[in-house]
Amino acid sequence: MVRVKLSGPLKVAAGGEAELEVEAANIHQLLTRLAELHPKMKPMLERGAAVAIDGQIYRDDWFRAIPEGSEVVILPRMVGG
């Protein structure tokens, strides 16, 4: 299980949950399962999100393994100018 921290619109889409536990071995599985568990989150994740694992930010590295006990934070895509 991976403990994931959420904030902003992702937290709202997860019903106000700031942290979730998800069964996932890599970033792709994590994002897929989050979208399945919280359908309101799916459009946000599809627009793009970065995943920080122990402070290192990954974007488009979908098969990056998530080591057990890691701190995982999902960062929604920022828009604006």
DSSP file (Angstrom, degrees, kcal/mol; ACC not computed):
  #  RESIDUE AA STRUCTURE BP1 BP2  ACC     N-H-->O    O-->H-N    N-H-->O    O-->H-N    TCO  KAPPA ALPHA  PHI   PSI    X-CA   Y-CA   Z-CA
    1    1 A M              0   0    0      0, 0.0     2,-0.5     0, 0.0    68,-0.4   0.000 360.0 360.0 360.0 143.2    0.0    0.0    0.0
    2    2 A V  E     -A   22   0A   0     20,-3.4    20,-2.6    66,-0.1     2,-0.6  -0.950 360.0-142.8-113.8 129.9    1.1    3.5   -0.8
    3    3 A R  E     -A   21   0A   0     -2,-0.5    69,-0.9    67,-0.4     2,-0.4  -0.847  23.9-165.9 -93.4 122.6    0.1    6.5    1.4
    4    4 A V  E     -Ab  20  72A   0     16,-3.3    16,-2.2    -2,-0.6     2,-0.4  -0.904  11.9-145.4-115.7 134.2   -0.6    9.4   -0.9
    5    5 A K  E     -Ab  19  73A   0     67,-2.7    69,-2.0    -2,-0.4     2,-0.3  -0.837  19.2-170.2 -98.4 135.1   -0.9   13.1    0.2
    6    6 A L        +     0   0    0     12,-3.2     2,-0.3    -2,-0.4    69,-0.1  -0.880   7.1 174.9-121.9 153.0   -3.4   15.3   -1.7
    7    7 A S    >>  +     0   0    0     67,-0.4     3,-1.3    -2,-0.3     4,-0.9  -0.940  46.8   3.3-147.1 172.3   -4.0   19.0   -1.7
    8    8 A G  H 3> S-     0   0    0     -2,-0.3     4,-1.8     1,-0.3     3,-0.4  -0.174 126.3  -4.3  54.1-134.9   -6.1   21.6   -3.4
    9    9 A P  H 3> S+     0   0    0      0, 0.0     4,-2.4     0, 0.0    -1,-0.3   0.780 133.5  58.1 -65.3 -27.2   -8.5   20.4   -6.1
   10   10 A L  H <> S+     0   0    0     -3,-1.3     4,-1.2     2,-0.2    -2,-0.2   0.898 105.9  49.9 -68.3 -38.3   -7.4   16.8   -5.8
   11   11 A K  H  <>S+     0   0    0     -4,-0.9     5,-2.4    -3,-0.4     6,-0.5   0.918 111.3  48.7 -63.3 -43.5   -8.3   16.8   -2.1
   12   12 A V  H ><5S+     0   0    0     -4,-1.8     3,-1.7     1,-0.2    -2,-0.2   0.921 109.2  52.6 -61.8 -44.6  -11.7   18.2   -2.9
   13   13 A A  H 3<5S+     0   0    0     -4,-2.4    27,-0.4     1,-0.3    28,-0.3   0.736 104.2  58.1 -65.0 -22.5  -12.2   15.6   -5.6
   14   14 A A  T ><5S-     0   0    0     -4,-1.2     3,-0.8    -3,-0.3    -1,-0.3   0.110 128.1 -97.4 -93.7  21.2  -11.4   12.9   -3.0
   15   15 A G  T < 5S-     0   0    0     -3,-1.7    -3,-0.2     1,-0.2    -2,-0.2   0.764  79.1 -52.7  72.3  25.0  -14.2   14.1   -0.8
   16   16 A G  T 3 <S+     0   0    0     -5,-2.4     2,-0.4     1,-0.3    -1,-0.2   0.460  94.9 147.2  90.6   1.2  -11.9   16.2    1.4
   17   17 A E    <   -     0   0    0     -3,-0.8    -1,-0.3    -6,-0.5    -3,-0.2  -0.585  29.9-170.9 -74.4 125.7   -9.5   13.4    2.1
   18   18 A A  S    S+     0   0    0     -2,-0.4   -12,-3.2     1,-0.2     2,-0.4   0.705  74.9  30.9 -87.8 -22.3   -5.9   14.8    2.5
   19   19 A E  E     -A    5   0A   0    -14,-0.2     2,-0.3    -8,-0.1   -14,-0.2  -0.999  66.3-179.2-138.7 141.0   -4.3   11.3    2.6
   20   20 A L  E     -A    4   0A   0    -16,-2.2   -16,-3.3    -2,-0.4     2,-0.5  -0.953  22.1-135.6-133.7 153.7   -5.3    8.0    1.0
   21   21 A E  E     +A    3   0A   0     -2,-0.3     2,-0.4   -18,-0.2   -18,-0.2  -0.961  29.7 176.9-110.1 129.7   -3.9    4.5    0.9
   22   22 A V  E     -A    2   0A   0    -20,-2.6   -20,-3.4    -2,-0.5     2,-0.8  -0.985  33.6-122.7-135.3 140.1   -3.8    2.9   -2.5
   23   23 A E        +     0   0    0     -2,-0.4     2,-0.3   -22,-0.2    10,-0.1  -0.756  57.2 136.1 -81.5 110.9   -2.4   -0.5   -3.7
   24   24 A A        -     0   0    0     -2,-0.8    -2,-0.1    42,-0.1     3,-0.1  -0.968  43.2-166.4-159.8 141.0    0.1    0.4   -6.4
   25   25 A A  S    S+     0   0    0     -2,-0.3    41,-2.4     1,-0.1     2,-0.3   0.667  80.7  16.0 -99.4 -23.0    3.6   -0.6   -7.4
   26   26 A N  B  > S-E   65   0B   0     39,-0.3     4,-2.2     1,-0.1    39,-0.2  -0.871  86.4 -93.1-144.1 176.4    4.4    2.3   -9.7
   27   27 A I  H  > S+     0   0    0     37,-1.5     4,-2.6    34,-0.3     5,-0.3   0.891 119.9  53.8 -62.7 -41.9    3.1    5.7  -10.7
   28   28 A H  H  > S+     0   0    0     34,-3.1     4,-2.4     1,-0.2    -1,-0.2   0.937 110.9  45.8 -59.3 -47.9    0.9    4.5  -13.5
   29   29 A Q  H  > S+     0   0    0     33,-0.3     4,-2.7     1,-0.2     5,-0.2   0.901 111.8  53.4 -61.7 -40.4   -0.9    2.1  -11.2
   30   30 A L  H  X S+     0   0    0     -4,-2.2     4,-2.3     2,-0.2    -2,-0.2   0.947 112.1  42.2 -60.0 -50.6   -1.2    4.8   -8.5
   31   31 A L  H  X S+     0   0    0     -4,-2.6     4,-2.0     1,-0.2    -1,-0.2   0.882 114.9  51.3 -67.0 -38.1   -2.9    7.3  -10.9
   32   32 A T  H  X S+     0   0    0     -4,-2.4     4,-1.7    -5,-0.3    -1,-0.2   0.930 112.3  45.5 -63.3 -46.1   -5.1    4.7  -12.4
   33   33 A R  H  X S+     0   0    0     -4,-2.7     4,-2.7     1,-0.2     5,-0.2   0.873 110.2  53.7 -68.9 -36.7   -6.4    3.4   -9.1
   34   34 A L  H  X S+     0   0    0     -4,-2.3     4,-2.4    -5,-0.2     7,-0.2   0.923 109.1  49.2 -62.1 -42.1   -6.9    6.9   -7.7
   35   35 A A  H  < S+     0   0    0     -4,-2.0     7,-0.3     1,-0.2    -1,-0.2   0.851 112.6  48.4 -65.1 -34.4   -9.1    7.7  -10.8
   36   36 A E  H  < S+     0   0    0     -4,-1.7    -2,-0.2     1,-0.2    -1,-0.2   0.904 115.3  43.5 -70.8 -41.9  -11.1    4.5  -10.2
   37   37 A L  H  < S+     0   0    0     -4,-2.7    -2,-0.2     1,-0.3    -1,-0.2   0.836 128.8  26.9 -72.4 -33.3  -11.6    5.2   -6.5
   38   38 A H    >X  -     0   0    0     -4,-2.4     3,-2.4    -5,-0.2     4,-0.6  -0.747  67.1-175.1-133.6  83.7  -12.4    8.8   -7.0
   39   39 A P  G >4 S+     0   0    0      0, 0.0     3,-0.8     0, 0.0    -1,-0.1   0.754  82.4  64.9 -54.4 -28.7  -13.9    9.4  -10.4
   40   40 A K  G 34 S+     0   0    0    -27,-0.4     4,-0.4     1,-0.2   -26,-0.1   0.746  99.0  55.7 -66.3 -20.8  -14.1   13.2   -9.9
   41   41 A M  G <> S+     0   0    0     -3,-2.4     4,-2.2   -28,-0.3     3,-0.4   0.731  86.5  82.8 -80.3 -23.8  -10.3   13.1   -9.7
   42   42 A K  H <X S+     0   0    0     -3,-0.8     4,-2.5    -4,-0.6     5,-0.2   0.882  88.2  48.9 -54.3 -49.6   -9.9   11.5  -13.2
   43   43 A P  H  > S+     0   0    0      0, 0.0     4,-1.6     0, 0.0    -1,-0.2   0.885 112.3  50.2 -60.6 -35.9  -10.2   14.6  -15.3
   44   44 A M  H  > S+     0   0    0     -4,-0.4     4,-0.7    -3,-0.4    33,-0.4   0.906 112.3  46.1 -66.7 -41.8   -7.6   16.4  -13.2
   45   45 A L  H  < S+     0   0    0     -4,-2.2     3,-0.4     1,-0.2     4,-0.2   0.863 110.3  54.1 -69.1 -35.7   -5.2   13.5  -13.5
   46   46 A E  H  < S+     0   0    0     -4,-2.5    -1,-0.2    -5,-0.2    -2,-0.2   0.820 102.2  57.8 -68.4 -30.5   -5.8   13.2  -17.2
   47   47 A R  H  < S-     0   0    0     -4,-1.6    -1,-0.2    -5,-0.2    -2,-0.2   0.742 129.0 -79.8 -69.5 -22.3   -4.9   16.9  -17.7
   48   48 A G     <  -     0   0    0     -4,-0.7    29,-1.5    -3,-0.4     2,-0.3  -0.118  50.0-171.2 128.5 135.3   -1.6   16.2  -16.1
   49   49 A A  E     -C   76   0A   0     27,-0.2    11,-0.4    -4,-0.2     2,-0.3  -0.989  15.7-138.6-149.3 149.4   -0.1   15.6  -12.7
   50   50 A A  E     -C   75   0A   0     25,-2.6    25,-3.3    -2,-0.3     2,-0.5  -0.837  15.2-146.2-106.4 150.2    3.3   15.3  -11.2
   51   51 A V  E     -CD  74  58A   0      7,-2.6     7,-2.9    -2,-0.3     2,-0.6  -0.973   5.2-155.4-119.6 125.7    4.1   12.7   -8.5
   52   52 A A  E     -CD  73  57A   0     21,-3.2    21,-2.3    -2,-0.5     2,-0.6  -0.885   7.8-170.6-100.9 125.2    6.7   13.5   -5.9
   53   53 A I  E >  S-CD  72  56A   0      3,-2.6     3,-1.9    -2,-0.6    19,-0.2  -0.964  77.1 -22.1-116.8 114.9    8.3   10.4   -4.3
   54   54 A D  T 3  S-     0   0    0     17,-3.2    -1,-0.2    -2,-0.6    18,-0.1   0.873 129.4 -49.6  50.5  41.7   10.5   11.3   -1.3
   55   55 A G  T 3  S+     0   0    0     16,-0.4     2,-0.5     1,-0.2    -1,-0.3   0.289 113.5 115.7  87.3 -10.4   10.8   14.8   -2.6
   56   56 A Q  E <   -D   53   0A   0     -3,-1.9    -3,-2.6     2,-0.0     2,-0.4  -0.836  60.4-138.7 -94.5 124.5   11.9   13.9   -6.1
   57   57 A I  E     -D   52   0A   0     -2,-0.5     2,-0.4    -5,-0.2    -5,-0.2  -0.701  18.5-169.7 -89.7 130.7    9.3   15.1   -8.7
   58   58 A Y  E     +D   51   0A   0     -7,-2.9    -7,-2.6    -2,-0.4     2,-0.4  -0.958   7.2 178.6-119.1 135.6    8.4   12.7  -11.6
   59   59 A R  S    S-     0   0    0     -2,-0.4    -9,-0.1    -9,-0.2     3,-0.0  -0.990  74.2  -2.5-137.1 127.2    6.4   13.6  -14.6
   60   60 A D  S    S+     0   0    0     -2,-0.4     2,-0.5   -11,-0.4     3,-0.1   0.701  92.4 118.7  65.6  21.3    5.6   11.2  -17.4
   61   61 A D    >   +     0   0    0      1,-0.2     3,-2.0     3,-0.0   -34,-0.3  -0.554  36.3 166.4-109.3  63.2    7.8    8.5  -15.7
   62   62 A W  T 3   +     0   0    0     -2,-0.5   -34,-3.1     1,-0.3   -33,-0.3   0.699  66.6  48.3 -60.5 -27.2    4.7    6.2  -15.5
   63   63 A F  T 3  S+     0   0    0    -36,-0.2     2,-0.3   -37,-0.1    -1,-0.3   0.205  75.0 133.0-103.6  18.3    6.5    3.0  -14.6
   64   64 A R    <   -     0   0    0     -3,-2.0   -37,-1.5     1,-0.1   -36,-0.1  -0.536  60.3-120.8 -64.9 124.2    8.7    4.4  -11.9
   65   65 A A  B     -E   26   0B   0     -2,-0.3   -39,-0.3   -39,-0.2    -1,-0.1  -0.358  14.0-138.1 -67.5 147.5    8.5    2.1   -8.9
   66   66 A I        -     0   0    0    -41,-2.4     3,-0.1   -42,-0.1   -42,-0.1  -0.920  21.0-137.0-108.3 106.7    7.2    3.4   -5.6
   67   67 A P    >   -     0   0    0      0, 0.0     3,-1.7     0, 0.0   -41,-0.0  -0.317  30.2 -96.4 -63.7 143.6    9.4    2.1   -2.8
   68   68 A E  T 3  S+     0   0    0      1,-0.3   -66,-0.1   -66,-0.1   -43,-0.0  -0.324 109.6  22.5 -59.9 138.5    7.5    0.9    0.3
   69   69 A G  T 3  S+     0   0    0    -68,-0.4    -1,-0.3     1,-0.3   -67,-0.1   0.487  90.2 144.7  83.3   4.0    7.4    3.5    3.0
   70   70 A S    <   -     0   0    0     -3,-1.7     2,-0.6     1,-0.1   -67,-0.4  -0.368  55.9-117.4 -73.2 152.5    8.0    6.4    0.6
   71   71 A E        -     0   0    0    -69,-0.1   -17,-3.2    -2,-0.1     2,-0.5  -0.836  37.3-169.1 -86.2 121.3    6.4    9.8    1.0
   72   72 A V  E     +bC   4  53A   0    -69,-0.9   -67,-2.7    -2,-0.6     2,-0.4  -0.959  10.8 177.2-120.4 128.2    4.2   10.3   -2.1
   73   73 A V  E     -bC   5  52A   0    -21,-2.3   -21,-3.2    -2,-0.5     2,-0.5  -0.996  19.0-145.5-129.4 132.3    2.5   13.6   -3.0
   74   74 A I  E     - C   0  51A   0    -69,-2.0   -67,-0.4    -2,-0.4   -23,-0.2  -0.870  11.8-160.1-100.3 128.5    0.5   14.3   -6.1
   75   75 A L  E     - C   0  50A   0    -25,-3.3   -25,-2.6    -2,-0.5     3,-0.1  -0.922  13.3-137.9-110.4 112.4    0.8   17.7   -7.6
   76   76 A P  E     - C   0  49A   0      0, 0.0   -27,-0.2     0, 0.0     2,-0.1  -0.294  35.4 -88.8 -66.4 153.7   -2.0   18.8   -9.9
   77   77 A R        -     0   0    0    -29,-1.5     2,-0.4   -33,-0.4   -29,-0.1  -0.411  42.4-136.2 -62.6 132.2   -1.1   20.6  -13.0
   78   78 A M        -     0   0    0     -2,-0.1     2,-0.3    -3,-0.1    -1,-0.1  -0.758  22.5-170.6 -93.5 137.2   -1.0   24.4  -12.5
   79   79 A V        +     0   0    0     -2,-0.4     2,-0.2     2,-0.0     0, 0.0  -0.856  35.8  65.1-123.3 160.3   -2.6   26.7  -15.0
   80   80 A G              0   0    0     -2,-0.3    -2,-0.0     1,-0.1     0, 0.0  -0.720 360.0 360.0 123.4-173.9   -2.5   30.4  -15.5
   81   81 A G              0   0    0     -2,-0.2    -1,-0.1     0, 0.0    -2,-0.0   0.383 360.0 360.0-139.3 360.0    0.0   33.0  -16.3
